[in-house]
Amino acid sequence: MVCGAATGCTTDREDLRPAEPTGAVADTWKVPIPDGAGSAPPASVVRGDAPGELVVVTWGSSSCPALPVEVTRSTTAMLPPTPATLRIDVSPDVWGDVPCTEDYGPSASTLTVSGLPDTAFSVTVAPARSASDAGQRDEVTVTVPAARPAP
C-alpha cells in the first residue's frame, strides 16, 4: 500500500473491486437521488417509479452507504383504521470489512414492498439494532405522499 498527501492511499493490487453488500434487502443502490427525497439528513423515503417501489435516501459514507436490511409492517386496530406503517432498518455493515470514505452525503437505494397503500403512510427509518455506529444514528419518521393517479 502506498499513501500520499495528495492522492490518498492506493494498493498495488489491480483486482480490487467494490464490495457487494450482504444481508441487504435493497433491490438496487447508488441510484440517483430523486426529486422530493429531501436534501437533509438523516433519511427520507419517496415512492419509486414501479408499483410497490420505495426509494430510501440515507446519509453517510458514499462508498459504503447504509442500506435497508429489514422491513417490518405494522397496523393498528384502531377505529377508524389507520394506514399501514413501515419500519425500515438500515445499516452500513452490509459492506463487510472494507475501507469506506469518510465523506458525508446522501445515497439512495430502492426496495420493493408489496401491498403499499395508495394513500399517504408513514415510514420510520432507523439504524438496525446490530449496526455499527458508522452509519445513521438517529431514527426518523417521514410521510410518504399518496400515489399519483395513473395518467
QUIFEN-V883014 format. One record per pair of residues at least 24 apart in sequence whose C-alpha atoms are under 8 Angstrom apart, sorted by the first residue. I is the first residue (numbers start at 1). J is the second residue. Records with the same first field share a line. If there is no record, write none. Layout:
I = J ; J
This chain:
19 = 95 ; 96 ; 98
20 = 95
21 = 94 ; 95 ; 96
22 = 94 ; 95 ; 96
23 = 69 ; 94
24 = 67 ; 68 ; 69 ; 70 ; 94
25 = 67 ; 68 ; 69 ; 70 ; 111
26 = 67 ; 68 ; 69 ; 109 ; 110 ; 111 ; 112
27 = 109 ; 110 ; 111 ; 112
28 = 109 ; 110 ; 111
29 = 67 ; 107 ; 108 ; 109 ; 110
30 = 107 ; 108 ; 109
31 = 107 ; 108 ; 109 ; 110
32 = 107 ; 108
33 = 57 ; 106 ; 107 ; 108
39 = 106
41 = 106
42 = 136 ; 138 ; 139 ; 140
43 = 125 ; 140
44 = 125 ; 142
45 = 123 ; 142 ; 143 ; 144
46 = 144 ; 145
47 = 144 ; 145 ; 147
48 = 110
52 = 112 ; 113 ; 114 ; 115 ; 116
53 = 110 ; 111 ; 112 ; 113
54 = 110 ; 111 ; 112 ; 113
55 = 108 ; 109 ; 110 ; 111
56 = 108 ; 109 ; 110 ; 111
57 = 106 ; 107 ; 108 ; 109
58 = 106 ; 107 ; 108 ; 136
59 = 104 ; 105 ; 106 ; 107 ; 135 ; 136
60 = 103 ; 104 ; 105 ; 106 ; 107 ; 134 ; 135 ; 136
61 = 100 ; 101 ; 102 ; 103 ; 104 ; 105 ; 135
62 = 100 ; 101 ; 103 ; 104 ; 105 ; 106 ; 107
63 = 100 ; 101
64 = 92 ; 95 ; 100 ; 101
65 = 91 ; 92 ; 107 ; 135
66 = 90 ; 91 ; 92 ; 93 ; 94 ; 135 ; 136
67 = 91 ; 92 ; 94 ; 109
68 = 109 ; 111
69 = 128
70 = 128
83 = 117 ; 119 ; 120 ; 121 ; 122
84 = 117 ; 121 ; 122
85 = 121 ; 122 ; 123 ; 124
86 = 122 ; 123 ; 124
87 = 123 ; 124 ; 125 ; 126
88 = 123 ; 124 ; 125 ; 126
89 = 125 ; 126 ; 127 ; 128
90 = 125 ; 126 ; 127 ; 128 ; 131 ; 136
91 = 127 ; 128 ; 130 ; 131 ; 132 ; 135 ; 136
92 = 131 ; 132 ; 134 ; 135
93 = 131 ; 132
117 = 146
118 = 146 ; 147
119 = 145 ; 146 ; 147
120 = 144 ; 145 ; 146 ; 147
121 = 145 ; 146
